[in-house]
Amino acid sequence: MPNDEPTPGGRAAARQAAKKRGQRRPKTRPRWVVPTLLTAGAVLLAGCGGAFLYLRHLDSNIQSDRLGAGNAPPPPGQADANGRVAMNILIIGTDSRKGLGGGYGDRQNIGLGNNDVNIVLHVYPDKRAAVALDLPRDSLIDIPKCTSKDGKVSPAVTHVPLNDAMSRGGPGCVQDTVQALTGLKIDSWVLVNFQGVKDLTDAVGGVDVNLCSPVDDSGSHLDIPAGPVKLTGEQGLQFVRTRHAVGDGTAIGRFSMQRAYLSSLLRKLTDKGTLLDPTKAFPVIEAATKSLTVSENIAGTTKLVSLATDLKNVKPSEVEFVQPPTAFTHDDPNPNYKEKNKLVNPGARDLFTLIRLDKPLSGGEDHSGGQPTAPAPSAPAPPVVDPATVSVTVLNSTAQKGLATSTAETLARLKYKAEAGTGAPKNVTTSTVRHARADQKDAALAIARALGLPESAVVAGGPGTGVVVTLGADYRPTATSPTAAPVPTAVPSDVAVHQADETGCTKVK
């Protein structure tokens, strides 16, 4: 399903023109960045200072919940030449009507609500650029077993909408679900509800948007003309909720509206007039801290300031918005899912891989920071093993469905007597290759190499008489592993990449 293409403007137009001339666009002076709703109050506080009592007041505004819902996270990205790794922040927008006095329908929805917006902000290792990856709420995916803050356990489910995750274990379950789906390790998350969008829009003095055509949506009640418009708080909420009158009428199509809003908000927050004017800064601080629920590892103004410091060199021109390719599920056997969507592979998988490997998406500057180099050690020749004499059982301890079967099939193609096993242990972080007998060590080493696992994964004392492979959260087929698909070299053709500094009108039809 193709993404919409906006009419470029501002630095985006200059960037495109420079590419056509074969020139690099000139460097701009770094400015502070506040990625969407996450670090607004923190960055402003860093710029304006604040008394101890005011810090305590702000701390009392911020609510928090735990990181994760009981599942082992995937490994972090590869460190660059300076030992830095990418950072992933999950931004969750809920449809909770809490604080709205019964407005916007669904009066009973005053709890956590559903995770209707799921955006992963992937910050590159050099902390100078970021990608905002939008995961549509109606995507049919698998949700792992989740344990909520109060200890309630929700079993794993398959083929359900992504926005069911919140109800199965809170924000931590959304985190674990996104991790299992994308392979990206989420370092922290932030949650904002309807009221938060309204308050923050008003706090910055309105958000400027520019649509190529008018929008009149009966569902959200948004009615604005084409051209530049400054949104009030009420309109800001209507704007990000609008879907019936834009694109294909679904949550996929309204990403163009949400992208336009968030890009403009980011530009507004990084503007000197907001950062340096206390009359503007402090209302934003109040609105942001009151609106946010954050993961416990970034709870508190001092921690948010520290996070903001890490992001201070990211400019709007270096923030890109993407959405994986999707297709409608009109033929789904479940009648309730005929208006949902699914992620289309290999495009979606390739996009996640490019982001996970810190590859540039728009052909611009490489922000991975370079990879560490070390002299290759001289390794002894691998022992000769006859795969036909080795029995292998593969256990899947990850949330990725079918991984044991696909891995066993790969080993079988290499002539091993391999099969998927049952009764895999839960929450295994590190993959192992266990061998029952001492004379099977060479075979276990060969299997580890075939699967891209380190030699340290080989462990003596496995059960039974054969080799047992247990796939843990760290297992990622590598480019040299027979189980891996080729590493993509470019963004899939049906994925559009948009920069946060685009100021031309946004196409909504």
C-alpha distance (Angstrom), angle and dihedral (degrees) to the residues before:
residue distance angle dihedral
M1 . . .
P2 3.81 . .
N3 3.78 121.7 .
D4 3.79 122.3 -124.9
E5 3.79 119.8 -97.8
P6 3.83 117.7 -136.2
T7 3.75 125.0 -146.6
P8 3.84 102.1 -102.2
G9 3.76 122.2 -125.3
G10 3.80 141.7 160.3
R11 3.79 116.0 14.9
A12 3.81 90.8 -10.2
A13 3.81 90.2 64.4
A14 3.79 91.1 45.7
R15 3.78 89.7 50.1
Q16 3.80 92.3 53.3
A17 3.79 92.2 46.9
A18 3.79 91.1 50.2
K19 3.78 91.1 51.6
K20 3.80 90.6 53.4
R21 3.81 89.8 52.6
G22 3.80 90.8 47.2
Q23 3.81 91.3 -116.2
R24 3.76 132.0 128.5
R25 3.75 115.4 -121.4
P26 3.80 113.5 -110.3
K27 3.78 119.4 -97.3
T28 3.77 116.4 -101.4
R29 3.78 125.3 -148.5
P30 3.83 110.6 -90.0
R31 3.79 115.0 -108.2
W32 3.79 133.3 -171.9
V33 3.78 113.7 -87.2
V34 3.76 129.0 -155.2
P35 3.82 107.6 -166.4
T36 3.80 103.5 -136.7
L37 3.79 113.6 -67.9
L38 3.76 98.6 -20.5
T39 3.80 109.6 84.2
A40 3.78 103.1 15.4
G41 3.79 97.0 114.3
A42 3.78 93.7 37.4
V43 3.81 96.6 53.7
L44 3.77 93.0 44.2
L45 3.77 90.8 49.5
A46 3.80 89.4 51.9
G47 3.80 89.5 52.4
C48 3.81 97.4 44.4
G49 3.78 102.8 32.9
G50 3.78 120.9 -142.6
A51 3.76 141.7 -146.1
F52 3.77 121.9 -99.8
L53 3.78 93.1 -107.7
Y54 3.77 91.1 51.3
L55 3.80 89.9 51.9
R56 3.79 89.2 52.2
H57 3.79 89.1 49.4
L58 3.79 91.6 51.8
D59 3.80 91.2 47.1
S60 3.79 89.2 55.4
N61 3.81 89.1 54.8
I62 3.81 94.3 58.0
Q63 3.79 120.7 85.4
S64 3.80 122.2 -162.8
D65 3.79 142.7 -170.1
R66 3.76 133.5 -171.8
L67 3.79 126.6 -74.8
G68 3.81 112.1 -108.8
A69 3.79 131.9 -8.2
G70 3.77 102.8 -106.4
N71 3.81 101.9 -67.7
A72 3.80 124.3 118.9
P73 3.82 109.8 -109.4
P74 3.79 122.9 -127.1
P75 3.80 116.2 -101.4
P76 3.80 119.1 -83.7
G77 3.78 120.9 -102.9
Q78 3.79 121.7 -83.4
A79 3.79 115.7 -76.6
D80 3.79 117.1 -113.6
A81 3.80 126.8 -129.6
N82 3.83 89.5 -77.6
G83 3.80 95.2 48.0
R84 3.82 94.4 -104.0
V85 3.79 122.8 138.6
A86 3.78 131.8 -162.6
M87 3.79 120.5 -93.2
N88 3.82 124.1 -137.2
I89 3.81 120.7 -159.9
L90 3.81 118.5 -175.1
I91 3.81 114.1 -145.4
I92 3.81 111.7 -160.1
G93 3.80 122.3 -168.2
T94 3.80 114.8 -166.1
D95 3.78 131.4 -161.2
S96 3.81 92.2 -135.2
R97 3.82 112.4 142.9
K98 3.80 92.2 -154.7
G99 3.81 111.3 146.8
L100 3.82 94.7 13.6
G101 3.80 97.3 102.9
G102 3.79 94.8 -122.8
G103 3.79 94.7 -49.1
Y104 3.81 126.5 141.9
G105 3.80 94.1 35.8
D106 3.81 125.2 -92.1
R107 3.82 90.9 82.8
Q108 3.81 92.1 -177.5
N109 3.81 92.6 59.9
I110 3.81 97.5 93.7
G111 3.82 99.4 122.2
L112 3.79 126.6 74.9
G113 3.82 91.8 -49.6
N114 3.79 123.4 -163.9
N115 3.80 125.6 -45.1
D116 3.81 95.7 -111.9
V117 3.83 94.8 160.8
N118 3.81 120.0 46.0
I119 3.80 115.5 174.9
V120 3.80 124.5 165.5
L121 3.81 112.0 -153.5
H122 3.82 103.9 -154.0
V123 3.81 109.4 -164.5
Y124 3.80 113.0 -161.9
P125 3.83 120.1 -123.0
D126 3.82 93.5 -102.7
K127 3.83 89.3 55.6
R128 3.82 91.9 -133.3
A129 3.81 100.5 104.4
A130 3.79 140.4 28.1
V131 3.80 143.3 -167.6
A132 3.81 122.0 -141.3
L133 3.83 106.1 -150.5
D134 3.82 112.9 -163.3
L135 3.82 117.2 -154.4
P136 3.83 110.1 -164.2
R137 3.79 113.1 -122.3
D138 3.84 95.4 -132.4
S139 3.81 95.1 54.5
L140 3.81 110.4 128.0
I141 3.79 106.6 -127.3
D142 3.82 141.8 143.6
I143 3.80 120.3 -88.3
P144 3.82 117.2 -154.4
K145 3.78 126.0 -135.2
C146 3.80 107.4 -72.0
T147 3.79 132.9 -163.0
S148 3.80 114.5 -157.4
K149 3.80 126.6 -142.3
D150 3.82 91.2 -95.4
G151 3.82 92.5 51.4
K152 3.80 98.8 -101.2
V153 3.81 111.0 147.8
S154 3.81 121.9 -145.7
P155 3.82 113.8 -167.7
A156 3.78 121.6 -126.9
V157 3.81 114.9 -85.8
T158 3.78 132.2 -167.5
H159 3.81 134.5 -143.3
V160 3.81 98.6 14.8
P161 3.83 132.2 132.5
L162 3.80 115.9 -83.4
N163 3.80 91.3 -125.4
D164 3.82 90.2 65.9
A165 3.81 89.6 74.3
M166 3.81 97.1 83.3
S167 3.80 92.5 58.6
R168 3.81 91.0 51.9
G169 3.79 98.7 57.8
G170 3.79 112.9 -20.9
P171 3.81 126.2 -106.9
G172 3.81 90.7 -31.0
C173 3.80 89.8 62.3
V174 3.80 90.3 50.6
Q175 3.81 87.2 52.1
D176 3.82 93.7 50.2
T177 3.81 91.2 46.2
V178 3.81 92.9 51.4
Q179 3.80 90.6 47.0
A180 3.81 91.9 52.3
L181 3.81 90.9 46.5
T182 3.81 99.6 47.3
G183 3.80 105.8 22.1
L184 3.82 88.6 -126.9
K185 3.81 116.8 134.6
I186 3.81 107.6 -130.0
D187 3.81 110.6 -140.4
S188 3.80 97.1 -173.1
W189 3.79 141.0 -14.2
V190 3.79 138.8 -147.3
L191 3.79 128.1 -159.3
V192 3.82 127.6 -157.9
N193 3.81 129.6 179.3
F194 3.82 135.2 -154.3
Q195 3.80 93.6 -83.0
G196 3.79 90.7 52.3
V197 3.80 92.3 57.3
K198 3.80 90.9 51.4
D199 3.79 94.4 46.9
L200 3.79 95.7 47.1
T201 3.81 92.7 47.2
D202 3.79 90.6 54.4
A203 3.80 92.8 41.9
V204 3.82 93.1 60.5
G205 3.80 91.2 47.6
G206 3.80 95.3 -104.3
V207 3.80 133.2 -45.1
D208 3.82 119.8 -101.2
V209 3.81 117.4 -135.2
N210 3.78 133.1 172.5
L211 3.82 120.2 -155.5
C212 3.79 124.7 -170.8
S213 3.81 91.3 -140.5
P214 3.82 136.3 19.9
V215 3.81 120.9 -90.8
D216 3.80 126.6 -148.0
D217 3.81 110.0 172.4
S218 3.80 119.2 -179.5
G219 3.80 92.2 -164.1
S220 3.81 99.3 55.4
H221 3.86 94.4 22.8
L222 3.80 90.7 -128.9
D223 3.80 111.7 153.6
I224 3.82 114.5 171.6
P225 3.80 133.6 145.3
A226 3.78 128.2 -119.1
G227 3.78 116.7 -87.3
P228 3.80 132.6 40.1
V229 3.82 115.5 -13.2
K230 3.81 131.3 170.2
L231 3.80 109.0 -138.4
T232 3.80 121.6 -142.1
G233 3.80 120.9 -147.6
E234 3.80 93.2 -90.3
Q235 3.80 91.8 46.3
G236 3.79 91.3 46.1
L237 3.79 90.4 59.5
Q238 3.81 91.3 44.6
F239 3.81 89.5 49.1
V240 3.81 97.0 55.1
R241 3.84 91.4 42.3
T242 3.81 95.5 51.2
R243 3.81 115.0 111.7
H244 3.82 111.4 131.6
A245 3.81 94.2 70.3
V246 3.81 97.7 40.6
G247 3.78 135.2 68.0
D248 3.78 112.7 -29.8
G249 3.82 92.9 -18.7
T250 3.81 93.7 -105.6
A251 3.79 138.4 102.6
I252 3.80 86.8 -93.4
G253 3.79 93.0 59.4
R254 3.78 95.0 46.9
F255 3.79 91.3 62.0
S256 3.81 85.9 88.1
M257 3.82 88.6 61.6
Q258 3.79 94.3 45.2
R259 3.81 91.1 47.1
A260 3.81 91.6 51.4
Y261 3.81 91.5 48.9
L262 3.81 95.6 46.4
S263 3.81 93.3 44.8
S264 3.79 91.5 52.0
L265 3.80 92.0 45.1
L266 3.80 89.9 51.3
R267 3.80 91.5 50.9
K268 3.82 90.2 47.9
L269 3.79 93.7 50.1
T270 3.81 93.4 48.4
D271 3.79 92.2 50.0
K272 3.79 114.7 110.5
G273 3.79 91.2 -129.6
T274 3.78 90.2 64.9
L275 3.79 98.9 39.6
L276 3.78 98.3 46.7
D277 3.82 101.9 36.7
P278 3.85 109.6 83.0
T279 3.80 91.2 -161.1
K280 3.80 87.2 62.7
A281 3.78 99.7 31.3
F282 3.78 101.0 54.9
P283 3.82 96.9 51.7
V284 3.82 87.4 52.5
I285 3.81 90.9 50.1
E286 3.80 91.0 51.1
A287 3.80 93.8 46.1
A288 3.80 93.8 46.9
T289 3.79 97.2 48.0
K290 3.81 92.8 44.8
S291 3.79 91.8 47.9
L292 3.79 99.8 49.2
T293 3.76 135.9 86.2
V294 3.79 108.6 -174.8
S295 3.79 138.6 -175.2
E296 3.78 112.1 -88.3
N297 3.81 93.9 -111.8
I298 3.83 91.2 67.6
A299 3.83 98.9 33.0
G300 3.80 112.6 132.3
T301 3.77 134.2 43.1
T302 3.81 95.5 -95.4
K303 3.82 91.2 55.5
L304 3.79 91.4 46.5
V305 3.79 89.8 50.2
S306 3.81 89.3 51.7
L307 3.80 90.0 50.7
A308 3.80 90.6 47.8
T309 3.79 90.4 51.7
D310 3.79 88.9 57.5
L311 3.81 88.8 54.8
K312 3.81 99.9 41.4
N313 3.82 95.2 108.5
V314 3.81 97.0 52.0
K315 3.82 109.5 108.9
P316 3.83 126.3 -160.2
S317 3.81 88.3 -115.6
E318 3.81 88.0 61.9
V319 3.81 97.5 49.4
E320 3.81 113.4 95.3
F321 3.81 128.5 -167.5
V322 3.81 121.0 -148.7
Q323 3.78 138.7 166.6
P324 3.82 125.2 -162.8
P325 3.82 118.6 -114.6
T326 3.80 113.7 -90.8
A327 3.79 140.5 -176.6
F328 3.78 131.7 -157.6
T329 3.80 119.1 -105.6
H330 3.81 98.7 -138.9
D331 3.82 89.3 143.4
D332 3.82 95.4 52.2
P333 3.83 111.2 132.7
N334 3.81 90.1 -135.2
P335 3.83 106.1 81.7
N336 3.82 89.9 -150.7
Y337 3.79 90.4 60.7
K338 3.78 101.5 49.9
E339 3.82 90.8 100.1
K340 3.80 95.0 45.9
N341 3.80 127.9 90.3
K342 3.78 141.1 -130.0
L343 3.78 132.2 -146.0
V344 3.78 112.4 -105.5
N345 3.79 118.0 -132.2
P346 2.92 144.9 -118.8
G347 3.84 84.9 22.8
A348 3.82 96.8 56.4
R349 3.78 92.8 42.4
D350 3.81 91.4 48.4
L351 3.81 91.6 50.4
F352 3.82 91.6 51.6
T353 3.81 89.7 48.2
L354 3.81 93.4 51.2
I355 3.79 90.9 50.9
R356 3.80 92.8 44.9
L357 3.82 89.9 51.9
D358 3.85 91.4 48.5
K359 3.80 93.2 -119.3
P360 3.84 119.1 163.0
L361 3.81 111.1 -106.7
S362 3.79 102.1 -159.4
G363 3.78 100.6 41.2
G364 3.78 92.4 -102.3
E365 3.79 133.1 121.9
D366 3.81 118.5 -25.5
H367 3.81 107.6 -116.2
S368 3.80 97.2 177.6
G369 3.81 90.0 101.8
G370 3.80 92.4 -130.1
Q371 3.76 126.5 -80.2
P372 3.80 123.4 -88.6
T373 3.76 114.4 -99.9
A374 3.77 126.5 -149.3
P375 3.77 133.7 166.1
A376 3.77 110.6 -91.6
P377 3.81 109.2 -112.3
S378 3.74 117.4 -126.1
A379 3.78 105.1 -108.4
P380 3.78 126.0 -163.0
A381 3.76 117.1 -111.0
P382 3.81 111.3 -86.7
P383 3.79 114.9 -103.8
V384 3.77 118.5 -102.9
V385 3.80 111.3 -105.8
D386 3.79 128.7 -177.9
P387 3.85 102.6 -139.3
A388 3.80 92.1 -162.0
T389 3.80 89.6 68.4
V390 3.81 95.0 52.6
S391 3.81 123.4 87.5
V392 3.82 113.6 -155.7
T393 3.79 130.6 -171.0
V394 3.82 116.5 -165.3
L395 3.82 119.9 -154.6
N396 3.80 122.5 -168.0
S397 3.81 114.0 -145.2
T398 3.81 94.1 166.6
A399 3.80 131.0 90.6
Q400 3.82 90.6 -115.5
K401 3.78 108.1 108.9
G402 3.80 119.2 -131.3
L403 3.80 95.1 11.8
A404 3.81 94.2 126.1
T405 3.79 91.6 50.8
S406 3.81 95.3 47.6
T407 3.81 91.9 45.9
A408 3.82 91.9 48.9
E409 3.80 89.5 49.9
T410 3.80 89.8 52.0
L411 3.81 91.6 51.5
A412 3.79 89.8 46.2
R413 3.80 89.3 56.1
L414 3.79 86.2 55.8
K415 3.84 86.8 56.2
Y416 3.83 97.3 -104.7
K417 3.80 117.1 139.3
A418 3.79 91.8 -118.0
E419 3.78 133.5 163.1
A420 3.80 138.0 166.3
G421 3.79 113.8 -102.6
T422 3.79 134.2 -154.0
G423 3.78 134.1 -130.8
A424 3.80 96.5 51.8
P425 3.82 114.4 -179.2
K426 3.79 116.1 -108.3
N427 3.80 130.1 -114.4
V428 3.80 96.1 11.9
T429 3.79 110.6 171.4
T430 3.81 102.1 -174.9
S431 3.81 124.2 47.2
T432 3.81 117.7 -128.3
V433 3.82 138.1 -166.4
R434 3.81 107.5 -154.6
H435 3.78 124.3 -168.4
A436 3.80 123.0 -161.9
R437 3.82 97.8 -152.4
A438 3.78 132.4 42.2
D439 3.80 92.1 -123.8
Q440 3.83 89.4 60.3
K441 3.80 94.8 64.3
D442 3.80 93.6 95.4
A443 3.81 90.1 51.1
A444 3.82 90.9 49.0
L445 3.82 90.4 50.7
A446 3.81 90.7 50.3
I447 3.82 91.2 50.3
A448 3.81 91.3 48.6
R449 3.80 90.4 52.6
A450 3.80 91.1 47.6
L451 3.80 90.2 54.5
G452 3.80 95.5 44.4
L453 3.81 92.8 -111.5
P454 3.82 122.7 142.7
E455 3.78 122.2 -107.7
S456 3.80 88.1 -110.1
A457 3.81 88.4 69.1
V458 3.80 90.1 71.4
V459 3.82 110.8 96.9
A460 3.79 130.4 177.8
G461 3.81 123.1 -131.0
G462 3.77 105.1 51.1
P463 3.82 120.6 167.5
G464 3.80 123.2 -98.2
T465 3.78 122.4 7.5
G466 3.81 103.5 -63.6
V467 3.79 141.2 55.3
V468 3.82 119.2 -70.8
V469 3.81 119.7 -158.0
T470 3.82 115.0 -162.1
L471 3.80 112.6 -167.5
G472 3.80 111.3 -147.8
A473 3.79 135.0 -174.6
D474 3.80 90.7 -82.7
Y475 3.80 93.3 61.5
R476 3.78 112.2 115.5
P477 3.82 119.2 158.2
T478 3.80 105.3 -124.1
A479 3.76 130.3 -143.2
T480 3.82 89.8 -100.1
S481 3.80 95.5 46.1
P482 3.81 118.1 98.9
T483 3.82 88.1 -132.7
A484 3.78 93.9 60.2
A485 3.76 129.5 92.8
P486 3.82 114.2 -132.8
V487 3.79 113.4 -79.2
P488 3.82 107.0 -104.2
T489 3.78 116.7 -116.3
A490 3.82 99.8 -164.0
V491 3.79 141.1 26.5
P492 3.84 111.0 -87.5
S493 3.80 112.4 -94.5
D494 3.81 92.6 -117.9
V495 3.81 93.7 55.8
A496 3.81 117.8 90.3
V497 3.81 119.7 -154.2
H498 3.82 118.4 -150.6
Q499 3.81 128.9 -173.4
A500 3.80 123.7 -137.2
D501 3.81 90.7 -128.2
E502 3.81 94.2 63.4
T503 3.80 107.0 123.4
G504 3.82 101.2 173.6
C505 3.79 119.5 105.3
T506 3.80 118.3 -71.3
K507 3.79 117.6 -123.4
V508 3.77 111.9 -130.3
K509 3.81 101.0 171.4
